[in-house]
Amino acid sequence: MSLSGGMDSTALLLRLLADGYKVSCLTYDYGQKHSIEIERAKSNISYLRSRGIDVVHTVVDLRSAMGSFHSALTTPEFEVPEGHYESEQMKHTVVPNRNAIFSSILYGHALSVATREKSQVSIALGVHSGDHEIYPDCRPEFYVALESAFRVGNWASDTVSFHLPYIDEDKSSILIDALDSVDALGLDFDTVFANTITSYNPDPIGRSSGKSGSDVERILAFHSIGRKDPVEYVDVWDKVLENAIIAERDQEAST
């Protein structure tokens, strides 16, 4: 699976472990400004191991390959936009062809594991319905086409399949699923999600801004299930929640 260090992929990891899968995680360093997510992924892998849950984890260095890609997430002089996730300016956070690249590497890894271990392997990603508006490479039809191309272009492709359990879900339902997973695994929900980051523009010490579209969506999801987000923000929870609600209201008024 692809483990970004964010909320969605972390919830996916928990679900796979709760369902009894043997999991290998690939985390990608592609020159993203919010590279602290890589450290958060490592922190949760360490937490899992401290609780007797072994997960294979590899950080893949794609900085030289993707360093020239134009996006607010990778280009130094291009500021990360603020506001609601579905606002038009959030398209600036698209990284060209990112999920195709990530999935291609995952597919090669999965084929190698399937051949070496003579087993069936699933490729899992935490893409969900909230991503579909802004990110074309998170839409169901993209993965149908991608899997078809990979099957045509590889031997033994019958041993590998895509697993996208959240593709039709939203962030609130992902958190509800995570609550069930941590209970099954005997883990602490707040510890796990304090070790994640969703913000595209955290401050220098890693606190979430609470203002990027990804922040707003996350804050509203925690609020919808009646929980305070355990991740650290630059402002107090009541303030970032108020700002998120205002951003959502402004977005609804503009559509």
Buried (B, 14 or more C-beta within 10 A) or exposed (E): BBBBBBBBBBBBBBBBBBEEBEBBBBBBBBBBBBEBBBEBBBBBBEBBEEEEBEBEBEBBEBEEEBEEBEBBBBBEEBEBBBBBBBBEBBBBBBBEEBBBBBBBBBBEBBBEBBBEEEEEBBBBBBBBBBBBBBBBBBBEEBBEEBBEEBEEEBEEBEBBBBBBBBBEBBBBBBBBBBBEBBEBBEBEBBBBBBBBBBBBBBEEEBBBBBBBBBBBBBBBBBBBBEBEBBBEBBBEBEEBBBBBBEBBEEBEEEE
